[in-house]
Amino acid sequence: MSINKKLRIAYLLGSLNRGGTETLMLDVFKYQKNVDYNFIGVYRKDGTYEEEFLATNHNIFKIGPSSIFDISYIFKLRRLLKKEKIDIVHAQQCIDAVFALFATLGSKIKVIQTFHGFDYNCKLIHRILIRYSITRTNANCFVSETQRQYYIDKYRLKNSKQNVVYNGVSFHKLDRVEQVYSIIPNKIDGEYILGSVGNFVAVREQIVICRFLKLLKEQNIPFQFVFAGMRCESESWRYDECVDYCRKNNLLDNVHFPGSIKDIPNMLKQLDAFIYASNHDTFGIAVVEAIASGVPVFVNDWQTMREITNNGVWATIYKTGNEQDLLEQF
C-alpha cells in the first residue's frame, strides 16, 4: 500500500434500528469529514435510523441475505469490497465478522470486529459464531476494559489482538441544542424532572428504577420521570412489567413511557437528574452523554459503570438492584 493512500474501511452493520451501536455509528457517518480515512457502510436490514443514515450522503449499501446460510450474500459482499477497494472491514456484530472472513478469503483485506455486548444468555449458534470469529479476525475491539478481560478469560485469547476502544460521544450534538421543547408539557413548578435512556432489554433493569420511584413518591417528593426507550417485542415482558408496576402503585401520573425519543440531547438539557440501572452493560453511551451534559447521574455499581464513571468520581454510585440505597444516595 502506498504511504500516501488513504485507508478505505467498510463498516458492516446489521439492522439500522435505534440502539446504542447504531447511534454511535450514525455519529461516525455524520462527522465523516473529521477523519483522515475513507469509509463506506454496508447494512443487512432496514430500521428506524435508515433515513438518517442515508441523509448523511455517504456511501451506504444495503445487501440483505435471506438467512445466515445465504451463500450468495458472501459473494455479493466480496464483489462490493473489491469494487470499493476496501482495506479493512470493521464488523459490529459477530455474524458480520463471519460473513466478512469468508468474503475476504484469499485477499489482503483485514477484518476486525467490535464487541458491543457480553455473550450472556446467547443461543448455541451465537456462541459458535463468536468463537469462530473472535479467534480468526485480525483484531478485536472491546468498549471497556471490563468487557475485554471477560472475553480474554473466557475464550483464552492472546492479549496482543484484543484492544479497548471506548465508545465515542458527540459533544457537538450535545452542545447544539438551540430551542428546548418540554418533554413534560404539564409540568408543575417545584417538580423534579428525572429520566433514563435505554431500550427495555436484558442489559438494563428499569424495574429497579420503578421501585425507587415508588419510594420517592412515598417520601412526598414531587417528580416527573421519563423512560426513553423502546418496548422490544422479543423481550416485551420487561417493558410490560414496568408499566404494570407503575399502574398498580398509582405512578402513571408521574411516570411516562414515550418509547424511543429522537432528540436525547434536548431531553438531557431538561433533567434535574439522570438515573440508570444496568444489568450487564458493556459501556453505557447514555450514561456518558448525561455526564457530558452536566446532569447529575445516579448509576449502579456494576463494574463497567465504575469504569466509565472513574469509579464514581463523575457520577453517584448506588448498590446494584437496591432501590433503597438509590433513594438514600438521591
NUTOR-12294 format. One record per atom (N, C-alpha, C): x, y, z; residue in one letter. Coordinates in steps of 0.1 Angstrom, whole numbers, padded with zeros to 4 digits, always signed. Example, Ala and Ser with C-alpha at 12.3 -4.5 7.8 and 13.67 -1.06 7.14 Angstrom:
// residues 2
+0132-0057+0078a+0123-0045+0078a+0132-0033+0078a+0128-0022+0071s+0137-0011+0071s+0129+0000+0079s
END
This chain:
// residues 330
+0008-0012+0000m+0000+0000+0000m+0009+0012+0000m+0006+0022-0008s+0013+0034-0009s+0011+0042+0004s+0022+0048+0009i+0021+0055+0022i+0011+0067+0021i+0009+0072+0009n+0000+0084+0007n-0014+0080+0005n-0017+0067+0003k-0031+0063+0001k-0039+0063+0014k-0050+0068+0013k-0059+0068+0025k-0065+0055+0026k-0066+0050+0039l-0073+0037+0041l-0087+0038+0037l-0092+0027+0032r-0107+0026+0029r-0112+0015+0038r-0122+0019+0046i-0128+0010+0056i-0143+0008+0052i-0147-0005+0054a-0162-0008+0053a-0167-0012+0066a-0177-0004+0071y-0183-0007+0084y-0195-0016+0081y-0196-0027+0087l-0207-0037+0085l-0217-0035+0097l-0229-0033+0093l-0240-0032+0103l-0250-0042+0101l-0258-0045+0111g-0269-0054+0109g-0281-0047+0105g-0290-0044+0114s-0302-0035+0110s-0298-0021+0114s-0307-0012+0109l-0305+0002+0113l-0315+0007+0123l-0319-0002+0132n-0328+0002+0142n-0321+0010+0153n-0329+0018+0160r-0323+0027+0170r-0318+0019+0182r-0305+0021+0185g-0299+0014+0196g-0285+0020+0198g-0278+0016+0209g-0265+0022+0212g-0255+0021+0201g-0253+0009+0195t-0244+0007+0184t-0247+0016+0172t-0260+0016+0169e-0264+0023+0157e-0263+0038+0159e-0266+0043+0171t-0264+0057+0174t-0249+0061+0173t-0241+0053+0178l-0226+0055+0177l-0222+0056+0163l-0226+0046+0155m-0222+0046+0141m-0228+0058+0133m-0240+0062+0136l-0246+0073+0129l-0238+0086+0132l-0233+0088+0144d-0224+0099+0146d-0212+0098+0138d-0206+0086+0136v-0194+0085+0128v-0197+0089+0114v-0209+0085+0109f-0212+0089+0095f-0215+0104+0094f-0221+0110+0104k-0224+0124+0104k-0212+0133+0104k-0201+0128+0110y-0189+0136+0112y-0178+0130+0104y-0181+0125+0092q-0171+0118+0083q-0160+0127+0079q-0162+0140+0078k-0152+0150+0074k-0141+0152+0084k-0143+0147+0096n-0133+0149+0107n-0123+0138+0108n-0124+0128+0099v-0114+0117+0099v-0106+0117+0087v-0094+0111+0088d-0084+0111+0076d-0084+0098+0069d-0095+0091+0069y-0096+0079+0061y-0110+0079+0054y-0112+0071+0044n-0124+0070+0037n-0132+0057+0041n-0145+0058+0041f-0152+0046+0045f-0166+0046+0039f-0171+0033+0039i-0185+0031+0034i-0192+0023+0045i-0205+0022+0043g-0213+0014+0052g-0221+0004+0045g-0222-0008+0051v-0230-0019+0045v-0239-0024+0056v-0252-0025+0053y-0262-0030+0062y-0271-0040+0056y-0276-0049+0065r-0284-0060+0060r-0299-0058+0061r-0304-0050+0071k-0318-0049+0074k-0322-0034+0075k-0334-0031+0072d-0339-0017+0074d-0341-0014+0089d-0344-0002+0092g-0347+0002+0106g-0351+0016+0107g-0354+0020+0120t-0359+0034+0122t-0348+0044+0119t-0335+0041+0119y-0325+0050+0116y-0321+0051+0102y-0327+0043+0093e-0323+0042+0079e-0323+0056+0072e-0333+0063+0074e-0334+0076+0067e-0323+0086+0071e-0320+0085+0084e-0309+0094+0090e-0295+0090+0084e-0293+0077+0083f-0280+0072+0078f-0279+0076+0063f-0290+0075+0055l-0290+0078+0041l-0288+0093+0040l-0294+0101+0049a-0293+0116+0048a-0279+0121+0050a-0270+0113+0055t-0256+0117+0057t-0249+0119+0043t-0255+0114+0033n-0250+0115+0019n-0237+0107+0018n-0235+0097+0025h-0223+0089+0024h-0226+0076+0017h-0216+0069+0013n-0218+0056+0005n-0223+0046+0015n-0236+0043+0014i-0242+0033+0023i-0249+0023+0014i-0246+0010+0015f-0251+0000+0007f-0259-0010+0015f-0271-0014+0009k-0279-0024+0016k-0277-0037+0008k-0272-0048+0015i-0272-0061+0009i-0278-0070+0019i-0289-0076+0016g-0296-0084+0026g-0296-0099+0023g-0289-0107+0031p-0290-0122+0029p-0304-0126+0034p-0309-0137+0028s-0322-0143+0032s-0321-0150+0045s-0309-0155+0049s-0307-0161+0061s-0292-0162+0064s-0288-0167+0076i-0273-0167+0078i-0266-0178+0070i-0274-0186+0063f-0268-0196+0054f-0269-0192+0039f-0272-0179+0037d-0273-0175+0023d-0259-0172+0017d-0254-0182+0010i-0240-0182+0004i-0239-0170-0006i-0250-0167-0013s-0249-0157-0023s-0245-0143-0017s-0249-0141-0004y-0246-0128+0002y-0230-0126+0003y-0223-0137+0006i-0209-0136+0007i-0202-0132-0006i-0207-0137-0017f-0202-0133-0030f-0206-0119-0033f-0218-0114-0030k-0222-0100-0032k-0213-0091-0024k-0210-0095-0011l-0202-0087-0002l-0188-0086-0008l-0183-0097-0012r-0169-0098-0018r-0168-0088-0030r-0177-0089-0039r-0177-0080-0051r-0177-0065-0047r-0185-0062-0037l-0186-0048-0033l-0173-0044-0026l-0167-0052-0018l-0155-0048-0011l-0143-0046-0021l-0143-0055-0032k-0133-0053-0042k-0135-0041-0051k-0148-0038-0054k-0151-0027-0062k-0148-0014-0055k-0150-0013-0042e-0147-0001-0034e-0133-0001-0029e-0125-0011-0033k-0111-0011-0029k-0109-0010-0014k-0116-0018-0007i-0116-0017+0008i-0103-0024+0014i-0097-0017+0024d-0085-0023+0030d-0089-0030+0043d-0099-0025+0050i-0103-0031+0063i-0118-0031+0064i-0123-0043+0068v-0137-0045+0071v-0138-0044+0086v-0147-0036+0091h-0150-0034+0105h-0164-0038+0109h-0165-0050+0114a-0179-0056+0117a-0183-0052+0131a-0196-0049+0133q-0202-0045+0146q-0209-0057+0153q-0210-0068+0145q-0217-0080+0151q-0208-0092+0147q-0209-0103+0155c-0200-0114+0152c-0205-0121+0139c-0218-0121+0136i-0223-0127+0123i-0217-0120+0111i-0216-0106+0112d-0210-0099+0101d-0195-0101+0100d-0188-0104+0111a-0174-0107+0111a-0172-0120+0104a-0181-0130+0107v-0180-0143+0100v-0182-0141+0085v-0193-0134+0081f-0195-0131+0067f-0183-0125+0061f-0177-0115+0067a-0165-0108+0062a-0153-0118+0061a-0151-0126+0070l-0140-0136+0070l-0141-0144+0057l-0153-0149+0054f-0155-0157+0042f-0153-0149+0029f-0159-0137+0030a-0159-0128+0018a-0145-0123+0014a-0136-0123+0024t-0122-0118+0021t-0112-0129+0020t-0116-0141+0020l-0106-0152+0018l-0097-0150+0006l-0084-0152+0008g-0075-0150-0003g-0072-0136-0007g-0077-0126+0000s-0075-0112-0003s-0065-0107+0007s-0061-0094+0006k-0053-0087+0015k-0061-0079+0025k-0074-0080+0024i-0083-0072+0032i-0083-0077+0047i-0081-0069+0056k-0081-0072+0070k-0095-0071+0076k-0098-0080+0086v-0111-0080+0092v-0109-0077+0107v-0116-0068+0112i-0117-0065+0127i-0131-0065+0131i-0134-0067+0144q-0147-0066+0149q-0147-0059+0162q-0159-0052+0165t-0161-0046+0178t-0172-0054+0185t-0169-0058+0198f-0179-0064+0206f-0186-0053+0214f-0199-0052+0212h-0207-0042+0220h-0214-0048+0232h-0214-0061+0233g-0221-0067+0244g-0214-0079+0250g-0220-0086+0260f-0215-0098+0265f-0222-0110+0258f-0217-0122+0261d-0224-0133+0254d-0233-0140+0264d-0238-0133+0274y-0247-0139+0284y-0260-0143+0277y-0265-0155+0281n-0278-0160+0276n-0279-0161+0261n-0267-0162+0254c-0267-0164+0240c-0271-0178+0236c-0278-0179+0224k-0281-0192+0219k-0268-0199+0214k-0269-0212+0213l-0257-0220+0209l-0251-0215+0196l-0259-0212+0186i-0254-0208+0173i-0247-0195+0174i-0251-0186+0183h-0244-0173+0185h-0231-0175+0192h-0230-0185+0201r-0217-0188+0208r-0207-0194+0198r-0212-0202+0189i-0204-0208+0178i-0198-0197+0169i-0207-0187+0166l-0202-0176+0157l-0192-0168+0164l-0194-0165+0177i-0184-0157+0185i-0171-0165+0185i-0171-0177+0189r-0158-0185+0190r-0151-0185+0177r-0159-0187+0166y-0152-0187+0152y-0146-0174+0149y-0153-0163+0151s-0149-0150+0146s-0138-0144+0155s-0139-0146+0168i-0130-0139+0178i-0116-0145+0177i-0115-0157+0172t-0101-0163+0171t-0095-0162+0157t-0103-0156+0147r-0098-0155+0134r-0097-0141+0128r-0103-0132+0134t-0102-0118+0129t-0088-0113+0132t-0084-0102+0125n-0070-0097+0126n-0069-0089+0140n-0080-0084+0144a-0081-0077+0157a-0095-0077+0162a-0096-0076+0176n-0109-0074+0182n-0109-0062+0191n-0120-0054+0190c-0121-0042+0199c-0132-0044+0209c-0130-0039+0221f-0139-0040+0232f-0142-0026+0237f-0154-0023+0242v-0157-0010+0245v-0154-0006+0260v-0149-0016+0267s-0144-0013+0281s-0134-0024+0285s-0125-0020+0295e-0115-0030+0299e-0122-0042+0306e-0133-0039+0313t-0141-0050+0319t-0145-0060+0309t-0151-0055+0298q-0155-0064+0288q-0143-0072+0281q-0133-0065+0278r-0121-0071+0272r-0116-0082+0281r-0114-0080+0294q-0109-0090+0302q-0118-0102+0303q-0131-0100+0303y-0141-0111+0303y-0138-0120+0291y-0137-0115+0279y-0136-0123+0267y-0122-0130+0266y-0112-0123+0271i-0098-0129+0271i-0099-0141+0280i-0105-0140+0292d-0105-0151+0301d-0114-0163+0296d-0125-0159+0290k-0135-0170+0286k-0130-0177+0274k-0125-0170+0264y-0121-0176+0252y-0106-0178+0250y-0098-0176+0261r-0084-0178+0262r-0077-0172+0250r-0079-0159+0249l-0073-0151+0238l-0060-0145+0241l-0052-0143+0230k-0039-0136+0231k-0042-0121+0233k-0035-0115+0243n-0037-0101+0246n-0034-0092+0235n-0025-0096+0227s-0019-0087+0216s-0030-0083+0206s-0040-0091+0204k-0050-0088+0194k-0063-0082+0200k-0063-0080+0213q-0075-0075+0219q-0073-0061+0224q-0081-0052+0219n-0080-0038+0222n-0092-0031+0228n-0090-0022+0237v-0101-0014+0242v-0102-0001+0234v-0114+0001+0228v-0117+0014+0221v-0130+0018+0227v-0129+0028+0236y-0141+0033+0242y-0151+0039+0232y-0164+0038+0234n-0173+0044+0225n-0172+0059+0226n-0173+0065+0214g-0172+0080+0214g-0186+0087+0216g-0185+0099+0221v-0197+0107+0223v-0195+0120+0216v-0206+0124+0209s-0205+0136+0201s-0209+0148+0210s-0198+0155+0214f-0201+0167+0222f-0208+0178+0214f-0205+0178+0201h-0212+0188+0192h-0227+0186+0193h-0231+0173+0192k-0245+0170+0192k-0252+0175+0205k-0244+0173+0216l-0250+0177+0229l-0250+0192+0231l-0241+0199+0225d-0240+0213+0227d-0249+0221+0218d-0253+0216+0207r-0260+0224+0197r-0275+0225+0199r-0280+0221+0211v-0294+0222+0214v-0298+0237+0215v-0306+0242+0206e-0308+0257+0205e-0322+0260+0212e-0332+0253+0208q-0345+0255+0214q-0350+0243+0222q-0352+0245+0235v-0356+0234+0243v-0371+0233+0243v-0376+0222+0239y-0391+0219+0240y-0394+0209+0251y-0404+0212+0258s-0407+0204+0270s-0410+0190+0268s-0403+0181+0276i-0407+0167+0275i-0418+0164+0284i-0422+0173+0293i-0433+0172+0303i-0442+0184+0300i-0452+0183+0291p-0460+0195+0288p-0467+0201+0300p-0471+0193+0309n-0479+0199+0321n-0471+0199+0334n-0459+0202+0333k-0450+0203+0344k-0455+0213+0354k-0455+0209+0367i-0459+0218+0378i-0446+0224+0385i-0446+0237+0388d-0434+0243+0394d-0431+0235+0407d-0418+0232+0409g-0413+0225+0420g-0411+0210+0418g-0416+0205+0407e-0414+0191+0404e-0400+0189+0399e-0394+0178+0403y-0381+0174+0397y-0384+0166+0384y-0376+0169+0374i-0377+0162+0361i-0366+0152+0361i-0369+0139+0361l-0359+0129+0362l-0361+0120+0349l-0351+0113+0345g-0352+0104+0334g-0341+0094+0332g-0344+0085+0323s-0334+0075+0319s-0335+0072+0304s-0325+0067+0298v-0324+0064+0284v-0320+0050+0282v-0327+0042+0274g-0323+0029+0271g-0335+0020+0268g-0334+0012+0257n-0345+0003+0254n-0347-0008+0265n-0359-0013+0265f-0362-0023+0276f-0357-0037+0272f-0344-0039+0274v-0338-0052+0271v-0330-0057+0282v-0324-0069+0281a-0318-0076+0292a-0306-0069+0298a-0299-0059+0292v-0288-0053+0298v-0292-0043+0308v-0305-0040+0309r-0309-0029+0319r-0320-0035+0328r-0321-0028+0340e-0331-0032+0350e-0340-0020+0354e-0348-0016+0344q-0356-0004+0347q-0366-0007+0358q-0369-0019+0361i-0378-0022+0372i-0373-0017+0386i-0359-0017+0387v-0353-0012+0399v-0356+0003+0401v-0356+0010+0390i-0359+0024+0390i-0374+0026+0393i-0383+0018+0388c-0397+0019+0391c-0399+0017+0406c-0392+0007+0412r-0393+0005+0427r-0388+0018+0434r-0377+0024+0429f-0372+0036+0435f-0382+0047+0435f-0389+0048+0423l-0399+0059+0422l-0411+0058+0431l-0414+0045+0434k-0425+0043+0444k-0420+0048+0458k-0408+0045+0462l-0402+0050+0474l-0402+0066+0474l-0398+0071+0463l-0397+0086+0461l-0411+0092+0464l-0421+0086+0458k-0435+0092+0460k-0439+0091+0474k-0435+0080+0481e-0439+0078+0495e-0432+0088+0504e-0421+0094+0499q-0414+0105+0506q-0420+0118+0503q-0431+0119+0495n-0437+0131+0491n-0428+0141+0484n-0419+0135+0476i-0410+0143+0468i-0417+0145+0454i-0420+0157+0449p-0427+0158+0436p-0418+0156+0425p-0422+0148+0415f-0413+0144+0404f-0421+0140+0392f-0415+0141+0380q-0420+0135+0368q-0408+0127+0362q-0411+0115+0358f-0400+0106+0353f-0403+0102+0339f-0392+0102+0330v-0394+0098+0316v-0385+0086+0314v-0391+0075+0309f-0383+0063+0304f-0382+0064+0289f-0371+0069+0284a-0369+0070+0269a-0363+0057+0264a-0371+0049+0258g-0367+0036+0253g-0378+0028+0247g-0374+0019+0238m-0384+0011+0231m-0388-0002+0239m-0401-0006+0236r-0405-0019+0241r-0402-0029+0230r-0393-0038+0233c-0388-0047+0223c-0396-0060+0223c-0401-0064+0211e-0411-0075+0210e-0405-0088+0216e-0392-0090+0214s-0386-0103+0218s-0384-0104+0233s-0385-0092+0240e-0384-0092+0255e-0395-0082+0260e-0407-0083+0254s-0417-0073+0258s-0421-0073+0272s-0419-0085+0279w-0423-0086+0293w-0415-0076+0302w-0404-0071+0298r-0396-0062+0306r-0403-0048+0306r-0407-0044+0295y-0415-0031+0294y-0428-0033+0301y-0435-0043+0299d-0449-0046+0304d-0448-0046+0320d-0437-0053+0325e-0435-0054+0339e-0434-0040+0346e-0427-0031+0339c-0425-0017+0345c-0439-0010+0344c-0446-0010+0333v-0458-0003+0332v-0468-0009+0342v-0469-0022+0343d-0479-0028+0353d-0475-0024+0367d-0462-0024+0370y-0458-0020+0384y-0463-0005+0387y-0460+0003+0377c-0464+0017+0379c-0479+0019+0380c-0486+0011+0372r-0501+0012+0373r-0506+0007+0387r-0501-0004+0391k-0506-0010+0404k-0502-0001+0416k-0491+0007+0414n-0487+0016+0425n-0490+0031+0423n-0500+0033+0414n-0505+0047+0411n-0494+0057+0408n-0485+0052+0399l-0474+0061+0395l-0475+0066+0381l-0485+0062+0373l-0486+0066+0359l-0489+0081+0357l-0493+0088+0367d-0494+0102+0365d-0481+0109+0366d-0471+0102+0371n-0458+0107+0373n-0447+0101+0364n-0450+0089+0359v-0440+0082+0352v-0445+0080+0337v-0436+0083+0328h-0440+0084+0314h-0432+0074+0305h-0439+0067+0296f-0432+0058+0287f-0434+0062+0272f-0427+0072+0268p-0430+0077+0254p-0424+0069+0243p-0417+0058+0246g-0410+0050+0236g-0396+0056+0233g-0391+0054+0221s-0378+0059+0217s-0380+0074+0215s-0371+0082+0220i-0370+0096+0218i-0359+0100+0209i-0362+0107+0199k-0352+0110+0189k-0342+0120+0194k-0346+0131+0200d-0338+0142+0205d-0333+0140+0219d-0324+0131+0222i-0319+0129+0235i-0312+0141+0241i-0304+0148+0233p-0298+0160+0239p-0308+0170+0245p-0319+0172+0238n-0329+0181+0243n-0335+0176+0256n-0337+0163+0257m-0342+0157+0270m-0332+0159+0281m-0319+0156+0278l-0309+0158+0289l-0308+0172+0294l-0310+0182+0286k-0310+0196+0290k-0320+0199+0300k-0331+0191+0301q-0342+0194+0310q-0342+0186+0323q-0333+0176+0324l-0333+0168+0335l-0327+0174+0348l-0333+0172+0359d-0326+0175+0372d-0317+0164+0376d-0320+0152+0371a-0311+0140+0374a-0314+0129+0364a-0303+0122+0361f-0304+0110+0352f-0301+0098+0360f-0310+0088+0359i-0310+0076+0368i-0309+0064+0359i-0300+0055+0362y-0297+0044+0353y-0296+0031+0362y-0301+0020+0356a-0299+0007+0363a-0295-0003+0353a-0282-0008+0354s-0276-0017+0345s-0276-0031+0350s-0278-0040+0341n-0277-0054+0345n-0263-0060+0340n-0260-0057+0328h-0246-0061+0323h-0242-0052+0311h-0244-0039+0311d-0239-0031+0301d-0224-0032+0299d-0220-0031+0286t-0205-0031+0284t-0199-0017+0283t-0208-0007+0282f-0203+0007+0282f-0213+0016+0288f-0224+0020+0281g-0233+0029+0286g-0232+0043+0280g-0235+0044+0267i-0234+0056+0260i-0243+0067+0266i-0255+0063+0270a-0265+0072+0275a-0259+0078+0288a-0253+0070+0296v-0247+0075+0309v-0236+0085+0306v-0227+0083+0297v-0217+0092+0294v-0222+0105+0288v-0232+0104+0279e-0239+0116+0274e-0245+0124+0285e-0251+0118+0295a-0257+0125+0306a-0246+0132+0314a-0235+0125+0317i-0224+0131+0324i-0218+0143+0316i-0217+0141+0303a-0211+0152+0294a-0221+0164+0294a-0233+0162+0296s-0243+0172+0295s-0244+0180+0309s-0237+0175+0319g-0237+0182+0332g-0248+0178+0341g-0256+0168+0337v-0267+0163+0345v-0262+0154+0357v-0266+0157+0369p-0263+0147+0380p-0267+0133+0376p-0258+0124+0377v-0261+0110+0373v-0260+0100+0384v-0270+0091+0385f-0270+0081+0395f-0270+0067+0388f-0260+0059+0391v-0259+0046+0384v-0254+0036+0393v-0258+0023+0391n-0254+0012+0400n-0240+0008+0399n-0235+0000+0408d-0221-0003+0409d-0216-0015+0401d-0223-0018+0390w-0218-0027+0380w-0204-0023+0376w-0195-0033+0374q-0181-0030+0372q-0178-0020+0361q-0186-0022+0350t-0184-0013+0338t-0188+0001+0342t-0198+0003+0349m-0203+0016+0353m-0192+0023+0362m-0186+0015+0370r-0175+0021+0378r-0164+0025+0369r-0161+0018+0359e-0150+0021+0350e-0153+0034+0342e-0165+0035+0337i-0168+0047+0328i-0171+0060+0336i-0173+0058+0349t-0176+0070+0358t-0164+0073+0366t-0152+0067+0363n-0140+0070+0370n-0142+0066+0385n-0148+0054+0387n-0150+0048+0400n-0159+0058+0408n-0169+0064+0402g-0178+0072+0409g-0175+0087+0410g-0163+0091+0405v-0159+0105+0405v-0169+0114+0397v-0174+0108+0386w-0182+0116+0377w-0197+0113+0378w-0201+0104+0388a-0215+0100+0390a-0216+0095+0404a-0229+0094+0409t-0231+0089+0422t-0235+0074+0420t-0228+0066+0427i-0229+0051+0426i-0238+0046+0437i-0247+0037+0434y-0256+0030+0444y-0255+0015+0442y-0259+0008+0451k-0258-0007+0451k-0267-0013+0441k-0262-0022+0433t-0269-0028+0422t-0282-0035+0427t-0293-0032+0421g-0306-0038+0424g-0312-0034+0437g-0306-0023+0443n-0311-0019+0457n-0317-0005+0456n-0330-0004+0454e-0337+0008+0453e-0337+0017+0466e-0335+0010+0477q-0334+0017+0490q-0321+0025+0491q-0310+0019+0486d-0298+0026+0486d-0298+0037+0476d-0305+0035+0464l-0306+0046+0454l-0313+0057+0460l-0324+0055+0468l-0332+0065+0474l-0323+0073+0484l-0315+0066+0492e-0306+0073+0502e-0295+0081+0494e-0290+0076+0483q-0280+0084+0476q-0286+0096+0470q-0299+0094+0465f-0306+0105+0458f-0309+0116+0468f
END
